Amino acid sequence: MTVNSELAGLALMFSSSLLLQILACAIYSNWWPMLSALMYVLVPMPCMFFGGGTTEYLLTRDGGGWIDAAKFLTGASAIGSIAIPIILRHAHLISTGAMLIEFMSFFIFVGTVMCFHRANLEDEW
């Protein structure tokens, strides 16, 4: 597989994730589900600030205070991406359909990130 087709596939996956995120709001005329999009922005921040911009620190056992803090913050923000739609549904602010679309969006987004991480470890773009 060439680099261009890999990038095109990743761009398609990311775009479909964002499309589902917006559709979850637009179909039900309720923009509360966009709160989980905030978590998509927060997930890579610990990697950028504490991990030196790479995701390789997530796979190592060694580290220190800052690396452990980055791992904790990455995990907490990833769990928040799942928890926000559940909390909004429990509070009856969004419907079940919007919550399920949010979950599909999240899993496509996670798949995109994992494919990017794997491709980044294998090839130097």
DRENGU-417647 format. One record per residue: x, z, y of N, C-alpha, C in turn; residue in one letter. Coordinates in Angstrom, 1 decimal, decimal comma, padded with zeros to 4 digits, m for minus. Each point is the difference from the previous one (the first is absolute). Last residue first. Example, Ala and Ser with C-alpha at 12.3 -4.5 7.8 and 13.67 -1.06 7.14 Angstrom:
DRENGU-417647
- n.xx n.zz n.yy ca.xx ca.zz ca.yy c.xx c.zz c.yy res
- 012,8 007,1 m002,2 000,9 000,0 001,1 m000,8 000,8 001,1 S $
- 000,3 m000,1 m005,7 m000,9 000,0 001,2 000,9 000,0 001,2 A $
***
This chain:
DRENGU-417647
- n.xx n.zz n.yy ca.xx ca.zz ca.yy c.xx c.zz c.yy res
- 007,1 007,5 008,9 m000,7 m001,0 000,8 000,8 m000,2 001,2 W $
- 001,2 001,8 m005,0 000,3 000,3 001,4 m000,6 m001,2 000,9 E $
- m001,7 001,9 m005,0 000,6 m001,0 000,8 000,4 000,5 001,4 D $
- m001,8 002,9 m003,4 000,5 m001,0 m000,8 000,8 m001,0 000,8 E $
- m002,3 003,6 002,0 001,0 000,6 m000,8 000,7 m001,2 m000,8 L $
- m003,7 m001,0 002,6 001,1 000,4 000,9 001,1 000,6 m000,8 N $
- m004,0 m001,2 m002,1 000,7 m001,2 000,4 001,2 000,4 000,9 A $
- m002,7 003,5 m001,4 000,6 m000,6 m001,1 000,8 m001,2 000,3 R $
- m002,6 002,0 003,4 001,1 000,9 m000,4 000,8 m000,6 m001,2 H $
- m004,0 m002,2 001,4 001,1 m000,1 001,0 001,2 000,8 m000,4 F $
- m003,8 000,5 m002,6 000,6 m001,3 m000,3 001,1 m000,3 001,0 C $
- m002,5 004,0 000,6 000,9 000,1 m001,2 000,6 m001,4 m000,3 M $
- m003,0 000,2 003,6 001,2 000,8 000,3 000,9 000,1 m001,2 V $
- m004,1 m002,1 m000,5 000,8 m000,8 000,9 001,3 000,7 000,2 T $
- m003,3 002,3 m002,4 000,6 m001,1 m000,8 000,9 m000,8 000,8 G $
- m002,5 003,2 002,3 001,1 000,6 m000,8 000,7 m001,0 m000,9 V $
- m003,7 m001,5 002,5 001,1 000,3 000,9 001,2 000,7 m000,8 F $
- m004,0 m000,9 m002,3 000,7 m001,3 000,3 001,2 000,3 000,9 I $
- m002,8 003,6 m000,8 000,8 m000,3 m001,2 000,7 m001,4 000,1 F $
- m002,8 001,6 003,6 001,2 000,9 m000,2 000,8 m000,4 m001,2 F $
- m004,1 m002,2 000,9 001,0 m000,4 001,0 001,3 000,8 m000,2 S $
- m003,7 001,1 m002,7 000,6 m001,3 m000,4 001,1 m000,4 001,0 M $
- m002,4 003,8 001,1 000,9 000,3 m001,2 000,6 m001,3 m000,5 F $
- m003,2 m000,3 003,4 001,2 000,7 000,5 001,0 000,2 m001,1 E $
- m004,3 m001,5 m001,1 000,8 m001,1 000,6 001,3 000,5 000,6 I $
- m003,0 003,1 m001,7 000,6 m000,7 m001,1 000,8 m001,2 000,5 L $
- m002,3 002,7 003,1 001,0 000,7 m000,6 000,7 m000,8 m001,1 M $
- m003,8 m001,8 002,1 001,2 000,0 000,9 001,1 000,8 m000,6 A $
- m004,0 000,1 m002,4 000,6 m001,3 000,0 001,2 m000,2 000,9 G $
- m002,6 004,0 000,0 000,8 m000,1 m001,2 000,7 m001,3 m000,1 T $
- m001,1 001,7 005,0 m000,8 m000,2 m001,3 001,0 m000,1 m001,2 S $
- 000,8 002,9 004,7 000,1 m001,3 m000,5 m000,8 m000,1 m001,4 I $
- m000,1 004,0 002,4 000,3 m000,9 001,1 000,1 m001,4 m000,4 L $
- m000,8 004,4 m002,5 m001,1 m001,0 000,2 000,2 m000,8 001,3 H $
- 003,0 003,3 m002,3 m000,7 000,4 001,2 m001,1 m001,0 000,4 A $
- 002,6 m000,9 m003,8 m000,6 001,3 m000,2 m000,7 000,5 001,2 H $
- 002,4 m004,0 000,4 m001,2 m000,2 m000,9 m000,7 001,3 m000,2 R $
- 004,1 000,1 002,3 m001,0 m000,6 000,8 m001,3 m000,3 m000,8 L $
- 003,7 001,7 m002,3 m000,5 001,0 001,0 m001,1 m000,6 000,8 I $
- 002,2 m002,9 m002,8 m000,7 001,0 m000,8 m000,7 001,0 000,9 I $
- 003,0 m003,2 001,9 m001,3 m000,6 m000,4 m000,9 001,0 m000,8 P $
- 004,4 001,6 001,2 m000,8 m000,3 001,1 m001,4 m000,6 m000,3 I $
- 003,5 000,8 m003,3 m000,8 001,1 000,3 m000,9 m000,2 001,2 A $
- 003,3 m003,2 m001,6 m001,0 000,1 m000,9 m001,0 001,1 000,4 I $
- 003,8 m000,6 002,6 m000,7 m001,3 000,0 m001,2 000,0 m001,0 S $
- 002,9 003,7 000,3 m000,9 000,0 001,0 m000,8 m001,3 000,1 G $
- 003,6 000,5 m003,0 m001,2 000,7 m000,5 m001,1 000,0 001,1 I $
- 004,1 m001,7 001,3 m000,6 m000,9 m001,1 m001,2 000,6 m000,5 A $
- 002,6 002,5 003,0 m000,7 m001,1 000,7 m000,7 m000,9 m001,0 S $
- 002,6 003,5 m001,8 m001,1 000,5 000,7 m000,8 m001,1 000,8 A $
- 004,1 m001,1 m002,2 m001,1 000,3 m000,9 m001,2 000,5 000,6 G $
- 003,7 m000,8 002,8 m000,5 m001,2 m000,6 m001,1 000,2 m001,0 T $
- 002,2 003,8 001,8 m000,9 m000,7 001,0 m000,5 m001,3 m000,5 L $
- 003,0 002,3 m002,8 m001,2 000,8 000,1 m000,9 m000,7 001,0 F $
- 004,3 m001,8 m000,5 m000,8 m000,2 m001,2 m001,3 000,7 000,1 K $
- 003,0 000,7 003,5 m000,5 m001,4 000,0 m000,8 m000,3 m001,2 A $
- 002,1 004,2 000,2 m001,1 m000,1 001,0 m000,6 m001,4 000,0 A $
- 003,8 000,6 m002,6 m001,1 000,7 m000,6 m001,2 000,0 000,9 D $
- 004,0 m001,6 001,7 m000,5 m001,0 m001,0 m001,2 000,6 m000,7 I $
- 002,2 002,7 003,2 m000,7 m001,1 000,6 m000,5 m001,0 m001,0 W $
- 002,5 003,8 m001,6 m001,2 000,4 000,7 m000,8 m001,1 000,6 G $
- 003,0 m001,6 m003,8 000,2 001,1 000,8 m001,3 000,4 000,7 G $
- 002,0 m003,0 m004,5 m000,5 m000,2 001,4 000,4 001,3 000,7 G $
- m000,7 m002,4 m005,4 000,8 000,8 001,0 m000,5 m000,3 001,4 D $
- m001,9 m002,2 m003,6 m000,3 001,4 m000,2 000,8 000,8 001,1 R $
- m001,9 m005,3 000,4 001,1 000,9 m000,4 m000,4 001,4 m000,1 T $
- m002,8 m003,8 001,4 000,3 m000,1 m001,4 001,1 001,0 m000,5 L $
- m001,4 m000,7 004,6 m001,2 000,5 m000,7 000,3 000,1 m001,5 L $
- 003,1 m001,9 003,2 000,0 001,5 m000,1 m001,1 000,5 m000,8 Y $
- 000,4 m004,6 001,2 000,8 000,4 m001,2 000,0 001,5 m000,2 E $
- m002,0 m003,0 003,5 m000,9 000,8 m000,9 000,8 000,5 m001,2 T $
- 001,6 m001,2 005,4 m000,1 m000,5 m001,4 m000,9 000,9 m000,8 T $
- 001,3 000,9 004,6 m000,6 m001,3 000,0 m000,2 m000,6 m001,4 G $
- 001,8 004,4 001,1 000,9 m001,0 000,5 m000,6 m001,4 m000,1 G $
- m002,1 004,5 m000,9 000,6 m000,7 m001,1 001,0 m001,2 000,4 G $
- m002,7 002,9 003,1 000,9 000,8 m000,8 000,7 m000,7 m001,1 F $
- m003,0 m002,3 003,2 000,7 001,1 000,7 001,0 000,7 m000,8 F $
- m002,7 m003,5 m001,9 000,8 m000,6 001,2 000,8 001,1 000,7 M $
- m002,8 001,2 m003,6 001,0 m000,9 m000,5 000,9 m000,5 001,1 C $
- m003,9 002,5 001,0 001,1 000,9 m000,5 001,2 m000,8 m000,5 P $
- m003,9 m002,6 001,5 000,8 000,8 001,1 001,1 000,9 m000,6 M $
- m003,5 m002,9 m002,4 001,4 m000,4 000,1 000,9 000,8 001,0 P $
- m004,9 001,0 m000,6 000,8 000,1 m001,3 001,4 m000,4 000,1 V $
- m003,4 m000,1 003,7 000,8 001,2 m000,2 000,8 000,0 m001,3 L $
- m003,1 m003,5 001,1 001,1 000,0 001,0 001,0 001,2 m000,2 V $
- m003,9 m000,4 m002,6 000,9 m001,1 m000,4 001,2 m000,1 001,0 Y $
- m003,5 003,1 000,9 001,0 000,5 m001,1 000,9 m001,1 m000,4 M $
- m003,5 m001,0 003,0 001,1 000,8 000,7 001,0 000,5 m001,0 L $
- m003,9 m002,2 m001,5 001,1 m001,0 000,4 001,1 000,7 000,8 A $
- m003,9 002,4 m001,4 001,0 m000,2 m001,1 001,0 m001,0 000,4 S $
- m003,6 000,7 002,9 000,9 001,1 000,0 001,1 m000,1 m001,1 L $
- m003,8 m003,0 000,5 001,3 m000,4 000,6 001,0 001,2 000,2 M $
- m004,7 000,3 m001,6 001,0 m000,3 m001,0 001,4 m000,4 000,6 P $
- m004,0 000,8 002,8 000,7 001,2 m000,5 001,1 m000,3 m001,0 W $
- m003,4 m003,0 002,3 001,4 m000,1 000,2 000,8 001,2 m000,4 W $
- m004,8 m002,8 m001,1 000,5 001,4 000,2 001,5 m000,1 000,0 N $
- m003,4 m003,5 m001,3 m000,1 000,3 001,4 000,4 001,5 000,3 S $
- 000,3 m002,6 m004,3 m000,9 001,2 000,1 m000,2 000,4 001,5 Y $
- 002,8 m003,7 m001,1 m001,2 m000,2 m000,8 m001,0 001,1 000,2 I $
- 004,3 000,2 002,2 m000,9 m001,0 000,5 m001,3 m000,1 m000,8 A $
- 003,7 002,9 m001,4 m000,6 000,4 001,2 m001,1 m000,9 000,5 C $
- 002,4 m001,1 m003,8 m000,6 001,3 m000,3 m000,6 000,6 001,2 A $
- 002,6 m003,9 000,5 m001,4 m000,3 m000,6 m000,7 001,3 m000,4 L $
- 004,5 000,2 001,6 m000,9 m000,4 001,1 m001,4 m000,2 m000,6 I $
- 003,3 000,9 m003,1 m000,1 001,1 000,9 m001,0 m000,2 001,1 Q $
- 001,2 m003,5 m002,9 m000,9 000,9 m000,7 m000,2 001,3 000,9 L $
- 003,1 m003,2 001,5 m001,3 m000,5 000,0 m001,1 000,9 m000,6 L $
- 004,6 001,1 m000,3 m000,5 000,2 001,4 m001,4 m000,5 000,1 L $
- 002,1 m000,8 m004,1 m000,2 001,4 000,2 m000,5 000,3 001,4 S $
- 001,2 m004,3 m001,0 m001,2 000,3 m000,6 m000,3 001,5 000,1 S $
- 004,0 m001,6 001,7 m001,1 m000,5 000,8 m001,3 000,4 m000,6 S $
- 004,0 001,0 m002,4 m000,2 000,9 001,2 m001,2 m000,5 000,8 F $
- 001,1 m002,7 m003,6 m000,4 001,3 m000,5 m000,3 001,0 001,2 M $
- 001,9 m004,2 000,9 m001,3 m000,2 m000,4 m000,6 001,4 m000,5 L $
- 004,5 m000,2 001,1 m000,8 m000,2 001,2 m001,5 m000,1 m000,3 A $
- 003,1 000,1 m003,6 m000,1 001,3 000,7 m000,8 000,0 001,2 L $
- 000,8 m004,1 m002,2 m000,8 000,9 m000,8 m000,2 001,3 000,6 G $
- 003,0 m002,9 002,1 m001,4 m000,5 000,2 m000,9 000,9 m000,9 A $
- 004,6 000,8 m000,5 m000,5 000,4 001,3 m001,4 m000,4 000,3 L $
- 002,0 m001,6 m003,9 m000,2 001,5 m000,1 m000,5 000,5 001,3 E $
- 001,1 m004,5 m000,2 m001,3 000,2 m000,7 m000,2 001,5 m000,2 S $
- 004,0 m001,3 002,1 m001,1 m000,4 000,8 m001,3 000,3 m000,7 N $
- 004,1 000,6 m002,3 m000,2 001,1 001,0 m001,3 m000,3 000,8 V $
- 000,2 m002,0 m004,9 000,8 m000,1 001,2 m000,4 001,1 001,0 T $
- m000,2 m000,2 m005,6 m000,8 000,0 001,2 000,9 000,0 001,2 M $
***
